[in-house]
Amino acid sequence: MLGGYTTGAERTKHSEMKIVKIEGTKRSELGKKATRQARSEDKVPAVIYGGKETIHFTAPVMAFRTLVYTPEFQIAEITVDGKTYRTIMKDIQFDVVTDELNHIDFLELVEDKKVIANMPLHFSGQSQGVKDGGRLELKLKTLHVRTYPKYLKEHLNVDITDLQLHGNIRVQDVIAENMEIMNSPRIPIASVVTTRALRQADTEAAAAAAPAKGAAKAAPAAAAAPKK
């Protein structure tokens, strides 16, 4: 790990989407009383929508852990009453007091229907600006994309090797084949800025150069002065 981003040598290229499998139980009652009862049993109420039918179900809170508590983009295969639904997570609700997981919305993936998803960004390479003493600032971690399910991937790769000091990589620079990026194209996603140490070094170099320039100007004047 270098400067808060992952180099290509530290990360192998993904071959397929990561899939989390969840076994759920269909909810027969949807009222507040049934919801409280489910949570008291350490189960999380959830819903699957976007397909031919809307499915309300519950599953143990631990079943969602690897899906919720990660920055990675993953597919959730949820089995309810023997039928499996291929989904992506769309919304999460936490308790405002306890921070416990309260509810999750899932969107069923339909092959001929485009979906909107937040695609994580992975930064590879070492910026030339960082090598020159700058500091890398990552301004966005995900991009909002619209695409067909078959084109979904774990992340979008951004090569920062050529990023110079005071330079920016913007949304419009990201390569996202078969995807429509919905963020504004001019928004920076990564920048290299001057550090305090670099500014101090520049100031000291300028101060050291000033007397030398003054002496160089004085020397010709002294040489041209008439002899008495």
C-alpha positions in Angstrom: 0.0 0.0 0.0 1.5 3.3 -1.1 0.1 6.7 0.0 -3.5 5.4 0.6 -3.9 3.5 -2.7 -3.3 0.0 -4.0 -0.6 -0.7 -6.6 -1.1 -3.2 -9.3 1.5 -5.6 -7.8 -0.6 -5.7 -4.5 -3.8 -6.6 -6.2 -4.6 -9.4 -8.6 -7.0 -8.8 -11.5 -10.5 -10.0 -10.6 -11.9 -12.8 -12.8 -15.5 -12.7 -11.7 -17.9 -10.8 -9.4 -17.9 -11.7 -5.8 -21.1 -13.3 -4.7 -22.6 -13.4 -1.2 -25.2 -16.1 -0.7 -28.0 -15.4 1.8 -30.8 -17.8 3.0 -33.9 -15.8 3.9 -37.4 -16.6 5.3 -40.4 -15.0 3.6 -42.4 -12.6 5.9 -46.0 -13.4 6.3 -46.7 -10.2 8.4 -45.3 -6.7 7.6 -46.5 -4.6 10.5 -44.4 -2.9 13.2 -45.1 -5.6 15.7 -43.7 -8.3 13.3 -40.7 -6.1 12.5 -39.9 -5.7 16.2 -40.2 -9.4 16.8 -37.8 -10.2 13.9 -35.2 -7.7 15.2 -35.6 -9.2 18.7 -34.5 -12.5 17.2 -31.4 -10.9 15.6 -33.0 -11.0 12.2 -33.0 -8.1 9.7 -36.1 -7.3 7.7 -35.4 -6.8 4.0 -37.1 -6.5 0.6 -36.3 -7.5 -3.0 -37.9 -5.3 -5.7 -37.4 -4.6 -9.4 -38.4 -8.0 -10.7 -41.8 -9.6 -11.4 -42.7 -9.5 -7.7 -41.7 -7.8 -4.5 -40.3 -10.2 -1.9 -40.3 -9.3 1.8 -38.1 -11.5 3.9 -35.9 -11.7 7.0 -32.4 -13.2 7.5 -30.0 -13.5 10.4 -28.0 -10.3 10.9 -24.8 -12.2 10.6 -25.8 -13.3 7.0 -25.4 -9.7 5.9 -22.1 -8.9 7.5 -19.8 -9.6 4.6 -22.1 -7.7 2.3 -22.7 -4.6 4.4 -19.4 -4.0 6.1 -17.2 -3.8 3.1 -16.3 -1.1 0.4 -16.4 -3.8 -2.3 -19.2 -4.1 -4.8 -20.8 -7.6 -4.6 -23.7 -9.6 -5.9 -26.2 -11.0 -3.4 -27.8 -14.3 -4.3 -30.8 -14.5 -1.9 -32.8 -17.7 -1.6 -36.3 -17.4 -0.2 -38.7 -20.4 -0.2 -36.5 -22.3 -2.5 -36.2 -19.6 -5.2 -33.0 -17.7 -5.7 -32.9 -14.0 -6.6 -29.7 -12.4 -8.0 -29.6 -8.9 -6.6 -27.5 -5.9 -5.6 -27.9 -3.9 -2.4 -29.5 -0.5 -2.9 -30.2 1.0 0.5 -29.3 0.3 4.1 -31.0 1.6 7.3 -29.3 1.7 10.7 -30.7 2.5 14.1 -29.9 6.1 14.9 -29.2 5.2 18.6 -27.6 1.7 18.6 -26.2 1.8 15.0 -27.6 -1.7 14.5 -28.7 -2.9 11.1 -32.4 -2.2 10.7 -33.4 -2.8 7.1 -32.0 -3.5 3.6 -33.4 -2.9 0.2 -32.2 -5.2 -2.7 -32.7 -4.7 -6.4 -33.3 -7.8 -8.4 -31.1 -8.0 -11.5 -33.0 -8.5 -14.8 -30.6 -9.1 -17.7 -32.4 -6.9 -20.2 -33.0 -4.0 -17.8 -30.4 -1.4 -16.9 -29.5 -0.8 -13.3 -27.9 2.1 -11.4 -25.1 1.2 -9.1 -22.3 2.8 -7.1 -19.1 1.4 -8.6 -16.0 1.5 -6.3 -12.8 3.1 -7.7 -9.4 1.3 -7.3 -6.3 3.4 -7.9 -3.2 1.7 -9.4 0.3 2.9 -10.0 2.4 5.5 -8.2 1.8 9.1 -9.2 4.8 11.0 -10.7 3.6 14.0 -8.6 4.0 11.9 -5.4 7.5 10.9 -6.5 8.3 14.6 -6.8 7.2 15.2 -3.2 3.5 15.8 -3.5 0.6 14.3 -1.6 -2.1 12.2 -3.2 -5.7 13.2 -2.3 -8.5 10.9 -3.3 -11.7 12.9 -3.6 -14.2 10.2 -4.7 -14.4 6.5 -3.7 -17.2 5.5 -6.0 -18.9 6.6 -9.3 -22.6 6.4 -10.0 -23.1 4.3 -13.2 -25.9 3.0 -15.3 -25.5 -0.3 -17.1 -26.8 -3.8 -17.8 -26.3 -6.4 -15.1 -23.9 -8.4 -17.3 -21.4 -5.4 -17.3 -21.3 -5.0 -13.6 -17.8 -5.5 -12.1 -16.1 -5.3 -8.7 -14.5 -1.9 -9.4 -13.3 0.6 -12.0 -9.6 0.9 -12.3 -7.9 4.3 -12.4 -4.2 4.5 -13.3 -2.6 7.4 -11.6 1.0 6.8 -12.9 1.0 10.0 -15.0 -0.7 12.2 -12.4 1.7 15.2 -12.0 2.1 17.6 -9.1 -0.9 20.1 -9.0 -2.6 17.8 -11.5 -6.1 16.2 -11.4 -7.8 13.1 -12.7 -11.4 13.8 -13.4 -14.5 11.7 -13.9 -14.2 12.2 -17.6 -10.8 10.4 -17.5 -12.2 7.2 -16.1 -12.5 4.3 -18.6 -15.9 2.5 -18.0 -16.7 0.3 -21.0 -20.4 -0.4 -21.5 -21.3 2.0 -18.7 -22.9 5.4 -18.5 -21.2 7.4 -15.7 -23.8 9.7 -14.2 -21.4 12.0 -12.2 -20.5 15.4 -13.6 -17.5 14.8 -15.9 -15.4 17.7 -14.6 -15.4 16.6 -10.9 -11.9 15.7 -9.7 -11.5 12.2 -8.3 -7.8 12.4 -7.5 -5.3 15.2 -7.2 -1.6 15.6 -6.2 -1.1 18.7 -4.0 2.0 20.4 -2.6 3.0 19.3 0.9 4.2 21.7 3.7 7.7 20.2 3.4 7.8 20.8 -0.3 6.6 24.4 0.1 9.3 25.0 2.7 12.0 23.5 0.5 10.9 25.8 -2.4 10.9 28.8 -0.1 14.4 28.0 1.2 15.7 27.4 -2.3 14.3 30.8 -3.4 15.8 32.5 -0.4 19.2 30.9 -1.1 19.1 32.0 -4.8 18.2 35.6 -4.0 21.7 36.6 -2.6 23.4 34.9 -5.5 21.4 36.9 -8.0 22.1 40.1 -6.1 25.9 39.4 -6.1 25.8 38.6 -9.8 24.2 42.0 -10.6 26.6 43.9 -8.4 29.7 42.3 -9.9 29.3 43.9 -13.4 28.5 47.3 -11.9 31.7 47.2 -9.8 33.7 46.2 -12.8 32.4 49.1 -14.9 33.1 51.7 -12.2 35.8 54.3 -13.4 39.2 54.2 -11.8 40.2 57.3 -9.8 
